[in-house]
Amino acid sequence: MSKKERLILAMVVVEAALAGLWWYLASYGMANPDRVTADFQQVIGRTMGMAMGGLLGLGVILFLVAARSDRKAMAGKTRR
């Protein structure tokens, strides 16, 4: 499995975990309105959206680095 494929798999798993956490927190806020603040849904949405977006942006950069590393590895294999 190439580094690009491993990175994509890891990013999908982490993003799914964050989405699950987001879903849990949002449903918790709806089920318990007396235990959370009035702006709980907005804060959770903003925070989790920022976390998922930032991680996705980092994932794009890491994907480019992994692709470069894979190209170098293939070039090294063909030279030998």
C-alpha positions in Angstrom: 0.0 0.0 0.0 1.5 3.3 -1.0 1.8 6.3 1.4 -0.9 8.1 -0.5 -3.4 5.3 0.1 -2.5 5.0 3.7 -2.9 8.7 4.2 -6.3 8.7 2.5 -7.4 5.8 4.6 -6.2 7.5 7.8 -7.9 10.8 6.9 -11.2 9.1 6.2 -11.1 7.3 9.5 -10.2 10.5 11.5 -12.8 12.6 9.7 -15.4 10.0 10.3 -14.5 9.9 14.0 -14.8 13.7 14.1 -18.1 13.6 12.3 -19.3 11.0 14.8 -18.3 13.2 17.7 -20.0 16.2 16.1 -23.2 14.1 15.7 -23.0 13.0 19.3 -22.5 16.5 20.7 -25.3 17.9 18.5 -27.7 15.2 19.5 -26.7 15.7 23.2 -27.5 19.4 22.9 -30.9 18.7 21.4 -31.7 16.0 23.9 -30.7 18.1 27.0 -31.5 21.7 26.3 -31.6 22.5 30.0 -28.0 21.3 30.5 -26.3 23.4 27.7 -26.1 27.1 26.9 -28.3 28.8 24.4 -25.5 29.0 21.8 -24.3 25.4 22.2 -25.3 24.3 18.7 -23.5 27.3 17.1 -20.4 26.8 19.1 -20.2 23.1 18.4 -20.8 23.7 14.7 -18.1 26.3 14.5 -15.6 24.3 16.5 -16.1 21.0 14.8 -16.3 22.6 11.4 -13.0 24.4 12.1 -11.4 21.2 13.3 -12.5 19.1 10.4 -11.7 21.8 7.8 -8.2 22.4 9.3 -7.5 18.6 9.3 -8.7 18.3 5.7 -6.4 21.2 4.7 -3.5 19.6 6.5 -4.4 16.3 4.8 -4.1 17.9 1.4 -0.6 19.1 2.2 0.3 15.7 3.6 -1.1 14.1 0.5 1.2 16.2 -1.8 4.2 15.2 0.4 3.2 11.5 0.3 2.8 11.7 -3.5 6.3 13.2 -3.8 7.7 10.5 -1.5 6.0 7.8 -3.6 7.4 9.2 -6.8 10.9 9.3 -5.3 10.6 5.7 -4.1 9.5 4.5 -7.5 12.3 6.4 -9.2 14.8 4.8 -6.8 13.4 1.3 -7.6 13.7 1.8 -11.4 17.3 3.0 -11.1 18.6 -0.2 -9.5 
